[in-house]
Amino acid sequence: MKEVKCTIIQDLLPLYVDDVVSEDTKELVEQHLQTCQACQKEYEQMTETLYVPIENKVTLFEKLNKKWNRKKMMLIGGSVLMTTLLCFTVFSYVFHYQKLIPYSKDLFVIEEKEDGTLVSNYFGESHAGTYMTHPMKVEIDGETKYISLISYVETMANSPTSNFFREDKRIGPEQSTLPDSKTVDAVYYGDFDLEKVIITKEQSWKELLQEMTLIWER
């Protein structure tokens, strides 16, 4: 039998591997493979089993679904975070943002007791806090005086004009004793920042007192 060239056998190998050749061709290929190491090696490479892990056999739909699920979780997490931050911001504003309760003779009255102690009477319905200072030595119009500063503040949740959390009205004034008030010559009401006056010197006593209201003088 005439020897068949390797190139012809190698062209036939894919068909042989798929078992779609005639019996004569099959016999021809097998005989050649018995004597030709090069074609035998080519045949072995074609017949090697390629292992594909199950976890990698993922359809396009499954890949898209996984990506969407990840994005969906990120969107949900972002929404929860934004909602939490918004609630915290609103809570902080409602309960912690303070503003001065405007002075009114009907709301604030300074009363001097028999022993010389000063008491602040507040006739409002509610407030968020009171700020009072100890007597401070200040020169006013060339005269040295001891003054006390006082302010009442409110928040949205707790103010004279708000009934967020209660319907009852306060009966009678709320009284607060001014610290060391027996030596006080005058009481001023309004916003004050002593750090600007005493430490940073951004504001003078004269400028501060001009912005406040003199509500009592001995």
C-alpha positions as a printed Julia matrix, in Angstrom:
218×3 Matrix{Float64}:
   0.0     0.0     0.0
   1.29    3.43   -0.87
   2.32    5.42    2.22
  -0.08    8.25    3.02
   1.36   11.69    3.82
   1.02   13.04    7.36
  -0.66   16.18    6.07
  -3.5    14.11    4.64
  -3.89   12.13    7.88
  -3.9    15.34    9.95
  -6.62   16.76    7.7
  -8.66   13.64    8.33
  -8.07   13.52   12.1
 -10.92   15.92   13.07
 -13.38   13.8    11.11
 -11.87   10.64   12.57
 -12.19   11.97   16.1
 -15.85   12.86   15.44
 -16.36    9.38   13.96
 -17.8    10.65   10.7
 -15.45    8.82    8.29
 -16.0     5.64    6.34
 -14.63    2.32    7.51
 -11.88    2.38    4.85
 -10.73    5.85    5.87
 -10.9     4.86    9.53
  -8.69    1.86    8.87
  -6.26    4.02    6.89
  -5.92    6.53    9.69
  -5.47    3.86   12.37
  -2.73    2.12   10.44
  -0.89    5.4     9.98
  -1.19    6.27   13.64
   0.48    2.98   14.59
   3.69    3.98   12.78
   3.73    7.8    13.01
   4.5     9.42   16.36
   3.84   12.96   15.08
   0.31   12.14   13.96
  -0.23   10.06   17.1
   0.65   13.12   19.22
  -1.69   15.29   17.16
  -4.48   12.76   17.68
  -3.89   12.64   21.46
  -4.1    16.42   21.71
  -7.42   16.36   19.86
  -8.87   13.7    22.09
  -7.8    15.26   25.4
 -10.85   16.14   27.54
 -11.18   19.83   28.37
 -12.47   20.24   31.96
 -14.77   23.18   32.49
 -15.77   23.79   36.14
 -19.5    23.87   36.74
 -19.31   27.22   38.48
 -17.94   28.8    35.29
 -20.82   27.56   33.17
 -22.85   30.66   33.83
 -25.3    31.96   31.33
 -25.3    35.59   30.22
 -28.62   36.1    32.0
 -27.17   34.86   35.29
 -24.18   37.19   34.97
 -26.45   40.16   34.3
 -28.7    39.12   37.18
 -25.76   38.99   39.59
 -24.57   42.45   38.48
 -28.09   43.85   38.91
 -28.38   42.3    42.38
 -25.1    43.9    43.41
 -26.23   47.28   42.09
 -29.6    46.84   43.77
 -27.95   46.15   47.14
 -25.71   49.2    46.68
 -28.77   51.34   45.87
 -30.64   50.01   48.91
 -27.62   50.59   51.15
 -27.18   54.11   49.79
 -30.87   54.89   50.3
 -30.78   53.63   53.9
 -27.66   55.71   54.6
 -29.15   58.86   53.06
 -32.41   58.37   54.97
 -30.5    57.91   58.23
 -28.43   61.04   57.62
 -31.55   63.02   56.73
 -33.37   61.86   59.87
 -30.32   62.7    61.99
 -30.1    66.17   60.4
 -33.79   66.87   60.99
 -33.58   65.54   64.56
 -30.53   67.69   65.3
 -32.22   70.77   63.87
 -35.49   70.23   65.72
 -33.96   69.42   69.11
 -30.54   71.12   69.11
 -30.72   74.24   66.95
 -31.26   76.97   69.51
 -32.34   80.54   69.03
 -32.86   83.35   71.47
 -36.36   83.94   72.79
 -37.01   87.64   72.05
 -37.19   89.84   75.11
 -40.59   91.01   76.28
 -41.61   92.63   79.55
 -44.48   90.18   79.72
 -42.12   87.18   79.53
 -39.17   88.21   81.72
 -39.19   89.88   85.11
 -36.18   90.26   87.43
 -37.23   90.24   91.06
 -35.05   91.27   94.0
 -35.59   89.29   97.18
 -35.3    90.74  100.71
 -31.78   89.38  101.06
 -30.68   91.08   97.82
 -30.75   87.92   95.72
 -32.02   88.35   92.16
 -34.52   85.89   90.67
 -35.47   85.68   87.01
 -39.15   84.96   86.42
 -40.03   83.49   83.02
 -43.71   83.54   82.06
 -43.43   81.68   78.75
 -44.96   78.28   78.09
 -41.67   76.44   77.59
 -38.01   76.9    76.68
 -34.99   74.78   75.82
 -32.44   76.29   78.19
 -31.26   79.24   80.26
 -27.81   80.85   80.24
 -26.66   83.06   83.1
 -23.28   84.5    84.04
 -21.7    85.29   87.38
 -21.27   89.0    88.12
 -18.58   90.54   85.91
 -16.75   93.79   86.56
 -17.26   96.15   83.61
 -16.68   99.86   83.06
 -19.82  101.52   81.68
 -19.79  105.25   80.85
 -16.75  105.74   83.07
 -18.41  103.94   85.98
 -17.4   100.49   87.24
 -20.34   98.09   87.59
 -20.93   94.42   88.21
 -23.25   93.03   85.57
 -24.88   89.67   84.85
 -25.89   88.45   81.41
 -28.9    86.21   80.86
 -30.62   84.56   77.91
 -33.4    82.04   77.34
 -33.32   79.89   74.22
 -35.84   77.76   72.36
 -35.78   74.98   69.77
 -38.46   73.95   67.27
 -39.5    71.12   69.56
 -39.59   73.18   72.72
 -40.6    76.8    72.38
 -43.3    79.19   73.62
 -45.04   78.94   70.24
 -44.81   75.16   69.88
 -47.12   72.41   71.14
 -45.3    69.49   69.48
 -45.2    67.28   72.55
 -47.75   68.63   74.97
 -51.02   70.51   75.1
 -50.88   71.78   78.68
 -49.8    75.32   79.49
 -47.36   76.23   82.25
 -49.07   77.81   85.24
 -47.11   80.59   86.89
 -43.55   81.75   86.21
 -40.46   79.56   86.12
 -37.97   81.01   88.57
 -34.17   80.89   88.27
 -31.81   82.46   90.78
 -28.95   84.44   89.28
 -25.57   83.24   90.66
 -23.92   85.53   93.25
 -26.51   88.15   92.41
 -26.28   90.15   95.65
 -23.39   92.11   94.18
 -25.0    92.65   90.76
 -25.66   96.23   89.67
 -27.36   95.5    86.33
 -28.77   92.6    84.34
 -28.65   92.47   80.53
 -30.67   90.13   78.31
 -29.7    88.85   74.85
 -27.24   86.72   72.87
 -23.69   86.8    74.15
 -20.39   85.1    73.43
 -17.91   85.9    76.18
 -15.06   84.26   74.28
 -15.21   87.04   71.68
 -15.05   89.68   74.41
 -12.61   88.18   76.92
 -10.33   85.87   74.88
 -10.24   86.83   71.19
 -11.12   90.5    71.76
 -13.27   90.48   68.62
 -15.9    92.48   70.46
 -15.71   95.09   73.21
 -17.96   95.19   76.26
 -19.51   98.38   74.96
 -20.38   96.74   71.62
 -21.82   93.66   73.32
 -23.98   95.6    75.77
 -25.3    97.81   72.96
 -26.65   94.65   71.3
 -28.31   93.46   74.54
 -31.24   94.82   76.53
 -30.9    96.26   80.03
 -33.74   94.56   81.92
 -32.86   95.4    85.53
 -30.68   97.95   87.33
 -30.11   98.35   91.06
